[in-house]
Amino acid sequence: MISEHERGGKARSLFWPWAAANVSLLALGYGGLFLDLFNISFWQAVIAAILGTVSSFVLVGVSSIAGKRASAPTMTLSRAAFGVKGNVVPGFLSYLTFVGWETVLVALATLASRTVLVRVGHINHNLALIIGFIVAAGLVIFGGVLGFQTIMKMQRWLTVITVVLTLGYIALTWHKIDWHKVHAMHSGTLAGLVGATIFAITGIGLGWVNSAADYSRYLPRNTSSKSVIGWTVFGASIVPIILVIFGTLLSASSSSLKGAIEGDPVGALTSILPTWFLIPFALVAILGLIGGAILDLYSSGIALVSIGFPYRRHRAALIDAVIMLLGTIYIAWHSPSFVAPFQAFLITLGVPIAAWSAIFVADVLMRKVDYAHNDLFDSRGRYGAWNLPSIALLVIATLVGWGFVTNSDPSASWLNWQGYFMSAIGGKSGQWSAANVGVIVALALGFVGHILLSRKAISQQEAHNG
């Protein structure tokens, strides 16, 4: 719990933690993925990057308002909408999201390590992949022993160095842009633009909603809500938008780079660097990915314990590590590309996360007074044990949303059941098949549904406050 004397600062202080948290080199690779997956032009990719990033972080910004109204992290505040015990459902979704991103980041670090080892050390591809996997997975698991404060200190330095080297990367590769090819690109369809925008929503901002209030809860309660939203959106969006746009310029200029990004989004970016800059850039890029995976491993262990796992955090983290290792092995050795399982992960989990995020945002907007802190931990308090309408809405919005998404990974046939409502918009092989509009459907159903179902209950809770 954050005491009142610990609160301080202004809303603009939110700029730095959100900017630092989103200095991700994966965003550079998103530019190539936009062009390769959705066949859109450079300017459409720019629109998708801005719309997808900003709109997803608007959800984060609104959710951050809950932080200054309470003294608890986001997933605890979610109990007000789902009930103290009922919050186990979104809590488990949050856990799956952390584990999924752990796997993605370790797989990226493994693939990037292989690319660098092959180029610099002229090592056999399979041997380089094994070495990369051992180094990446070993550092992540070992990192869990270091402790949270040590990890955060490392992250601060990595963030600063990453920013400097990323600026160096842009300076050294700017001449690779072929402006003629960029301007000659033909525009894609509306479905392609929508699909790229939804990819940006799920891949950049949506996964941050479950930690939105964790930063803002240190601000004074009288801080302007508009300022909280504004500084959160600005701080979190500015770096990813710039990186996605620059990555799009590079990919539009080179078809070989665009194709390589699908298999190794971070490692492919090093292929156009001079050798003298390759080692420091790759080292920081890989360590940044590993550092992010360590934080996710730490958070996923806490999330599992918070939903009732009957063991301490380090045992929970061990389970997460095993799942992470198995997932990385699948992506690195058995998947035909990185992007197919990555997209399947983003969309399959993105639909229920979108539904939960919309419910939480609607809940925050409808509440006019501060949360009752003690009642967030008491199932007999005003928020109750189980809010069945909200849980039912989450399930229904998820089921409807899954009906409007499709899976592009041929090796993940177990996801072929998705898209059962696609016949309403052209079928699984139609123009809208890859747009994954089910994410937007889940957002809309969750937001509107919660307002209709919970307005009266929230008014009663806040009347009890008085």
C-alpha positions as CSV (number, residue, x, y, z in Angstrom):
1,M,0.0,0.0,0.0
2,I,1.3,3.5,-0.9
3,S,0.9,5.9,2.0
4,E,-0.1,9.5,1.4
5,H,3.3,10.9,2.4
6,E,4.9,8.8,-0.3
7,R,2.9,10.4,-3.0
8,G,4.4,13.3,-4.9
9,G,5.5,14.7,-8.2
10,K,3.5,15.8,-11.2
11,A,1.8,13.9,-14.1
12,R,4.8,14.8,-16.4
13,S,6.9,12.5,-14.3
14,L,5.1,9.6,-16.0
15,F,6.8,10.4,-19.3
16,W,10.2,8.8,-18.3
17,P,9.2,5.4,-17.0
18,W,6.8,4.9,-19.9
19,A,9.3,6.0,-22.5
20,A,12.0,3.8,-21.0
21,A,9.6,0.8,-20.8
22,N,8.9,1.1,-24.5
23,V,12.4,1.4,-26.0
24,S,12.0,-1.9,-27.7
25,L,14.1,-2.8,-30.8
26,L,11.3,-5.2,-31.7
27,A,9.4,-2.1,-32.8
28,L,12.0,-1.6,-35.6
29,G,11.0,-5.1,-36.9
30,Y,7.3,-4.2,-36.8
31,G,7.8,-2.0,-39.8
32,G,8.8,-5.0,-41.9
33,L,6.0,-7.1,-40.5
34,F,3.4,-4.5,-41.4
35,L,4.5,-4.5,-45.0
36,D,5.0,-8.3,-45.2
37,L,1.8,-9.5,-43.4
38,F,-0.6,-6.8,-44.6
39,N,0.7,-5.7,-48.0
40,I,0.2,-2.0,-47.3
41,S,2.2,1.1,-48.4
42,F,4.6,3.1,-46.3
43,W,2.1,5.8,-45.6
44,Q,-0.5,3.3,-44.6
45,A,2.1,1.7,-42.2
46,V,2.7,5.1,-40.7
47,I,-1.0,5.6,-40.1
48,A,-1.3,2.1,-38.6
49,A,1.7,2.7,-36.3
50,I,0.3,6.0,-35.0
51,L,-3.3,4.9,-34.7
52,G,-2.5,1.5,-33.2
53,T,0.1,2.8,-30.7
54,V,-1.8,5.9,-29.6
55,S,-5.2,4.2,-29.2
56,S,-3.7,1.3,-27.3
57,F,-1.9,3.6,-24.9
58,V,-5.1,5.7,-24.4
59,L,-6.4,2.5,-22.8
60,V,-3.3,2.5,-20.6
61,G,-3.7,6.2,-19.8
62,V,-7.3,5.9,-18.7
63,S,-6.4,2.9,-16.6
64,S,-3.7,4.9,-15.0
65,I,-6.3,7.2,-13.5
66,A,-7.2,4.3,-11.2
67,G,-3.7,4.5,-9.8
68,K,-4.0,8.0,-8.4
69,R,-7.4,7.1,-6.9
70,A,-6.0,4.1,-5.0
71,S,-2.9,2.7,-3.4
72,A,-2.8,-0.7,-5.1
73,P,-1.5,-2.0,-8.4
74,T,-3.7,-2.5,-11.5
75,M,-4.6,-6.2,-11.0
76,T,-5.7,-5.6,-7.5
77,L,-7.9,-2.7,-8.6
78,S,-9.5,-5.0,-11.1
79,R,-11.2,-6.6,-8.2
80,A,-13.6,-3.7,-8.0
81,A,-15.0,-4.8,-11.4
82,F,-14.8,-8.6,-11.1
83,G,-15.1,-9.1,-7.3
84,V,-12.3,-10.0,-4.9
85,K,-12.4,-13.7,-5.7
86,G,-13.7,-13.3,-9.3
87,N,-10.6,-11.4,-10.2
88,V,-8.8,-14.7,-10.5
89,V,-10.1,-14.9,-14.1
90,P,-8.4,-11.7,-15.4
91,G,-5.5,-12.5,-13.0
92,F,-4.9,-15.8,-14.8
93,L,-5.1,-14.0,-18.2
94,S,-2.4,-11.5,-17.0
95,Y,-0.2,-14.5,-15.9
96,L,-0.5,-16.0,-19.4
97,T,0.4,-12.7,-21.0
98,F,3.6,-12.4,-18.9
99,V,4.6,-16.0,-19.7
100,G,3.9,-15.4,-23.4
101,W,6.1,-12.4,-23.5
102,E,8.8,-14.2,-21.6
103,T,8.8,-16.8,-24.4
104,V,8.7,-14.2,-27.2
105,L,11.7,-12.2,-25.7
106,V,13.9,-15.3,-25.1
107,A,13.1,-16.7,-28.5
108,L,14.0,-13.3,-30.1
109,A,17.3,-13.2,-28.0
110,T,18.1,-16.8,-29.2
111,L,17.5,-16.0,-32.8
112,A,19.4,-12.7,-32.7
113,S,22.3,-14.4,-31.0
114,R,22.4,-17.1,-33.8
115,T,22.4,-14.4,-36.5
116,V,25.3,-12.5,-34.9
117,L,27.3,-15.7,-34.1
118,V,27.0,-16.9,-37.7
119,R,28.1,-13.5,-39.1
120,V,30.9,-12.8,-36.7
121,G,32.1,-16.2,-35.7
122,H,31.2,-18.1,-38.9
123,I,29.6,-20.8,-36.7
124,N,27.3,-23.5,-38.1
125,H,23.6,-22.3,-37.9
126,N,22.5,-25.1,-35.6
127,L,25.4,-24.8,-33.2
128,A,24.9,-21.0,-33.1
129,L,21.2,-21.5,-32.3
130,I,22.1,-23.9,-29.5
131,I,24.7,-21.5,-28.1
132,G,22.2,-18.6,-28.3
133,F,19.5,-20.6,-26.6
134,I,21.8,-21.6,-23.7
135,V,23.1,-18.1,-23.2
136,A,19.6,-16.4,-23.4
137,A,17.7,-18.9,-21.3
138,G,20.6,-19.3,-18.8
139,L,20.8,-15.5,-18.2
140,V,17.0,-15.2,-17.8
141,I,16.8,-18.0,-15.2
142,F,20.0,-16.8,-13.5
143,G,18.5,-13.2,-13.5
144,G,15.7,-14.4,-11.3
145,V,18.3,-14.9,-8.5
146,L,19.6,-11.4,-8.7
147,G,16.7,-9.8,-7.0
148,F,14.3,-7.1,-8.2
149,Q,16.4,-4.0,-7.2
150,T,19.5,-5.3,-9.1
151,I,17.4,-6.1,-12.1
152,M,15.9,-2.6,-12.1
153,K,19.3,-0.9,-11.8
154,M,20.5,-3.0,-14.8
155,Q,17.4,-2.0,-16.8
156,R,18.0,1.7,-16.2
157,W,21.5,1.4,-17.6
158,L,20.4,-0.8,-20.5
159,T,17.7,1.7,-21.4
160,V,20.1,4.6,-21.6
161,I,22.7,2.6,-23.6
162,T,19.9,1.2,-25.9
163,V,18.7,4.7,-26.7
164,V,22.2,5.9,-27.5
165,L,23.0,2.8,-29.7
166,T,19.6,3.0,-31.4
167,L,20.3,6.6,-32.4
168,G,23.6,5.3,-33.7
169,Y,21.8,2.6,-35.6
170,I,19.5,5.1,-37.3
171,A,22.5,7.3,-38.2
172,L,24.5,4.4,-39.7
173,T,21.6,2.9,-41.7
174,W,19.9,6.1,-42.9
175,H,21.7,5.9,-46.2
176,K,20.1,2.4,-46.7
177,I,16.7,4.1,-47.3
178,D,15.7,4.0,-51.0
179,W,13.2,6.9,-51.2
180,H,12.3,6.0,-54.8
181,K,11.1,2.5,-53.6
182,V,9.3,4.0,-50.6
183,H,7.3,6.4,-52.8
184,A,6.7,3.8,-55.5
185,M,4.8,1.4,-53.1
186,H,1.2,0.8,-54.0
187,S,-1.5,1.3,-51.3
188,G,-3.1,-1.8,-49.8
189,T,-6.6,-2.5,-48.9
190,L,-8.6,-1.1,-46.0
191,A,-8.6,-4.6,-44.5
192,G,-4.7,-4.5,-44.6
193,L,-4.6,-1.1,-42.9
194,V,-7.0,-2.2,-40.2
195,G,-5.1,-5.5,-39.7
196,A,-1.8,-3.6,-39.3
197,T,-3.4,-1.2,-36.8
198,I,-4.8,-4.1,-34.7
199,F,-1.4,-5.7,-34.8
200,A,0.1,-2.5,-33.4
201,I,-2.6,-2.4,-30.7
202,T,-1.9,-6.0,-29.5
203,G,1.8,-5.9,-30.0
204,I,2.7,-2.5,-28.6
205,G,0.2,-1.1,-26.0
206,L,-2.5,-3.5,-25.0
207,G,-0.2,-5.7,-22.9
208,W,0.6,-2.7,-20.7
209,V,-3.0,-2.1,-19.4
210,N,-2.5,-4.7,-16.7
211,S,0.3,-2.6,-15.1
212,A,-1.1,0.9,-15.9
213,A,-1.8,2.0,-12.4
214,D,1.5,0.7,-11.0
215,Y,3.3,4.0,-12.0
216,S,0.5,6.5,-11.4
217,R,-0.3,5.3,-7.8
218,Y,2.6,7.4,-6.6
219,L,1.1,10.6,-7.8
220,P,-1.0,12.9,-5.5
221,R,-4.7,12.1,-5.6
222,N,-5.6,15.6,-6.9
223,T,-3.4,15.3,-10.0
224,S,-5.3,16.1,-13.2
225,S,-6.7,13.0,-14.9
226,K,-6.3,14.6,-18.3
227,S,-2.6,15.2,-17.5
228,V,-2.2,11.6,-16.4
229,I,-3.6,10.3,-19.6
230,G,-1.7,12.8,-21.8
231,W,1.7,12.2,-20.3
232,T,1.2,8.4,-20.3
233,V,0.2,8.3,-24.0
234,F,2.9,10.7,-25.1
235,G,5.7,9.0,-23.1
236,A,4.7,5.5,-24.1
237,S,4.0,6.2,-27.8
238,I,6.7,8.5,-29.0
239,V,9.6,6.0,-29.2
240,P,7.6,3.0,-30.7
241,I,6.1,5.2,-33.4
242,I,9.5,6.5,-34.4
243,L,11.1,3.1,-34.4
244,V,8.2,1.5,-36.4
245,I,8.3,4.2,-39.0
246,F,12.1,3.9,-39.4
247,G,11.8,0.1,-39.6
248,T,9.2,0.5,-42.3
249,L,11.5,2.8,-44.3
250,L,14.3,0.2,-44.1
251,S,12.0,-2.7,-45.1
252,A,10.4,-0.8,-47.9
253,S,13.9,-0.2,-49.3
254,S,15.0,-3.8,-49.2
255,S,12.9,-6.9,-50.0
256,S,15.6,-9.2,-48.6
257,L,15.6,-7.4,-45.2
258,K,11.7,-7.4,-45.1
259,G,11.8,-11.2,-45.7
260,A,14.5,-11.8,-43.1
261,I,12.5,-9.9,-40.5
262,E,9.8,-12.5,-40.6
263,G,12.2,-15.2,-39.3
264,D,14.3,-13.0,-36.9
265,P,12.9,-9.5,-36.3
266,V,15.8,-8.2,-34.2
267,G,18.7,-10.2,-35.7
268,A,17.8,-9.3,-39.3
269,L,18.3,-5.6,-38.4
270,T,21.9,-6.3,-37.6
271,S,22.6,-7.6,-41.1
272,I,22.9,-4.1,-42.5
273,L,25.3,-2.8,-39.8
274,P,29.0,-2.4,-40.2
275,T,30.9,-5.1,-38.3
276,W,32.5,-2.6,-35.9
277,F,29.1,-1.5,-34.7
278,L,27.5,-4.9,-34.9
279,I,28.9,-6.3,-31.6
280,P,28.0,-3.5,-29.2
281,F,24.5,-3.0,-30.8
282,A,23.7,-6.7,-30.9
283,L,25.0,-7.2,-27.3
284,V,22.8,-4.4,-26.0
285,A,19.8,-5.5,-28.1
286,I,20.1,-9.1,-26.8
287,L,20.6,-8.0,-23.2
288,G,17.6,-5.7,-23.4
289,L,15.5,-8.6,-24.6
290,I,16.8,-10.8,-21.8
291,G,16.3,-8.0,-19.2
292,G,12.7,-7.7,-20.3
293,A,12.2,-11.4,-20.0
294,I,13.6,-11.4,-16.5
295,L,11.1,-8.7,-15.4
296,D,8.3,-10.7,-17.0
297,L,9.5,-13.9,-15.2
298,Y,9.5,-12.0,-11.9
299,S,6.0,-10.5,-12.6
300,S,4.5,-13.8,-13.8
301,G,5.6,-15.5,-10.6
302,I,3.9,-12.8,-8.5
303,A,0.8,-13.0,-10.7
304,L,0.5,-16.8,-10.2
305,V,0.9,-16.4,-6.4
306,S,-1.7,-13.6,-6.4
307,I,-4.4,-15.8,-7.9
308,G,-3.9,-18.5,-5.3
309,F,-1.0,-20.7,-6.3
310,P,-0.1,-22.4,-3.1
311,Y,3.7,-22.0,-3.3
312,R,6.2,-19.1,-2.9
313,R,7.1,-16.8,-5.8
314,H,10.4,-18.6,-6.7
315,R,8.6,-21.9,-7.2
316,A,6.0,-20.2,-9.3
317,A,8.8,-18.6,-11.4
318,L,10.3,-22.0,-11.9
319,I,7.1,-23.3,-13.5
320,D,7.1,-20.2,-15.7
321,A,10.7,-20.9,-16.7
322,V,9.9,-24.4,-17.8
323,I,7.0,-23.2,-20.0
324,M,9.2,-20.4,-21.4
325,L,11.9,-22.9,-22.3
326,L,9.5,-25.3,-24.0
327,G,8.0,-22.4,-26.0
328,T,11.4,-21.0,-27.0
329,I,12.5,-24.5,-28.3
330,Y,9.3,-24.7,-30.3
331,I,9.8,-21.2,-31.9
332,A,13.5,-21.6,-32.5
333,W,13.6,-25.2,-33.8
334,H,10.2,-26.3,-35.0
335,S,8.3,-23.2,-36.2
336,P,8.9,-22.3,-39.9
337,S,9.1,-18.6,-38.9
338,F,9.0,-16.4,-35.8
339,V,6.1,-14.2,-36.9
340,A,3.5,-17.0,-37.2
341,P,3.5,-18.2,-33.6
342,F,4.1,-14.6,-32.4
343,Q,1.0,-13.4,-34.2
344,A,-1.0,-16.4,-33.0
345,F,0.0,-15.5,-29.4
346,L,-0.8,-11.8,-29.8
347,I,-4.3,-12.4,-31.3
348,T,-5.3,-15.5,-29.2
349,L,-4.5,-13.8,-25.9
350,G,-5.2,-10.3,-27.3
351,V,-8.9,-11.0,-27.6
352,P,-9.6,-11.8,-23.9
353,I,-7.0,-9.1,-22.8
354,A,-8.9,-6.6,-25.0
355,A,-12.2,-7.6,-23.4
356,W,-10.8,-7.3,-19.9
357,S,-9.1,-4.0,-20.7
358,A,-12.3,-2.5,-22.0
359,I,-14.2,-3.6,-18.9
360,F,-11.6,-2.2,-16.7
361,V,-11.4,1.1,-18.6
362,A,-15.2,1.5,-18.5
363,D,-15.2,0.7,-14.8
364,V,-12.6,3.4,-14.2
365,L,-14.5,6.0,-16.2
366,M,-17.8,5.3,-14.3
367,R,-16.2,5.7,-10.9
368,K,-16.2,9.2,-9.5
369,V,-14.7,8.7,-6.1
370,D,-11.6,6.9,-4.7
371,Y,-11.5,3.2,-4.3
372,A,-12.1,1.7,-0.8
373,H,-8.7,0.1,-0.2
374,N,-9.7,-2.4,2.5
375,D,-12.6,-3.6,0.5
376,L,-10.3,-4.7,-2.3
377,F,-9.0,-7.4,0.0
378,D,-12.3,-8.4,1.7
379,S,-14.7,-10.5,-0.2
380,R,-17.5,-9.4,2.2
381,G,-16.9,-5.7,1.3
382,R,-18.7,-3.5,-1.2
383,Y,-17.0,-5.0,-4.2
384,G,-18.2,-8.5,-3.3
385,A,-16.6,-11.9,-3.9
386,W,-17.8,-12.7,-7.4
387,N,-19.1,-10.1,-9.9
388,L,-20.8,-12.7,-12.2
389,P,-22.1,-10.2,-14.8
390,S,-18.6,-8.9,-15.4
391,I,-17.1,-12.4,-15.6
392,A,-19.9,-13.5,-18.0
393,L,-19.3,-10.4,-20.1
394,L,-15.6,-11.2,-20.3
395,V,-16.3,-14.7,-21.4
396,I,-19.0,-13.7,-24.0
397,A,-16.8,-10.9,-25.4
398,T,-13.9,-13.3,-25.7
399,L,-15.9,-16.0,-27.5
400,V,-17.4,-13.5,-29.9
401,G,-14.0,-11.9,-30.5
402,W,-12.4,-15.3,-31.2
403,G,-15.0,-15.9,-33.9
404,F,-13.6,-12.9,-35.9
405,V,-9.9,-13.8,-35.8
406,T,-7.9,-16.4,-37.7
407,N,-4.6,-18.2,-37.2
408,S,-1.8,-18.0,-39.8
409,D,0.5,-20.5,-38.2
410,P,0.3,-23.8,-40.2
411,S,2.0,-25.7,-37.5
412,A,-0.6,-24.6,-34.8
413,S,-3.6,-26.5,-36.2
414,W,-5.0,-26.6,-32.7
415,L,-6.0,-22.9,-33.3
416,N,-8.0,-23.7,-36.5
417,W,-11.2,-23.5,-34.5
418,Q,-10.9,-19.7,-34.4
419,G,-12.8,-17.6,-37.0
420,Y,-16.2,-19.4,-36.6
421,F,-18.0,-16.1,-37.3
422,M,-15.8,-15.1,-40.3
423,S,-18.5,-16.1,-42.8
424,A,-20.3,-12.8,-41.8
425,I,-17.4,-10.7,-43.3
426,G,-16.2,-12.8,-46.2
427,G,-15.0,-16.1,-44.7
428,K,-11.6,-17.4,-43.5
429,S,-10.0,-16.9,-46.9
430,G,-11.7,-13.5,-47.6
431,Q,-10.2,-10.0,-47.7
432,W,-10.7,-9.5,-44.0
433,S,-9.4,-12.9,-42.9
434,A,-6.0,-11.5,-41.6
435,A,-7.4,-8.3,-40.2
436,N,-8.3,-9.9,-36.8
437,V,-11.1,-7.5,-36.2
438,G,-12.2,-9.8,-33.3
439,V,-9.9,-7.7,-31.1
440,I,-11.9,-4.5,-31.8
441,V,-15.2,-6.5,-31.4
442,A,-14.0,-7.7,-27.9
443,L,-13.1,-4.1,-26.9
444,A,-16.4,-2.7,-28.0
445,L,-18.5,-5.5,-26.3
446,G,-16.5,-5.2,-23.1
447,F,-16.8,-1.4,-22.9
448,V,-20.4,-1.0,-23.8
449,G,-21.5,-4.1,-22.0
450,H,-19.9,-3.1,-18.7
451,I,-21.5,0.3,-18.8
452,L,-24.9,-1.2,-19.4
453,L,-24.5,-4.0,-16.8
454,S,-22.6,-2.3,-14.0
455,R,-23.6,1.4,-13.9
456,K,-26.3,0.8,-11.2
457,A,-24.0,-1.4,-9.1
458,I,-21.2,1.2,-9.2
459,S,-23.6,3.9,-8.1
460,Q,-24.7,1.8,-5.2
461,Q,-21.0,1.1,-4.2
462,E,-20.2,4.8,-4.3
463,A,-23.3,5.8,-2.3
464,H,-22.1,3.4,0.3
465,N,-18.8,5.3,0.2
466,G,-20.6,8.4,1.4
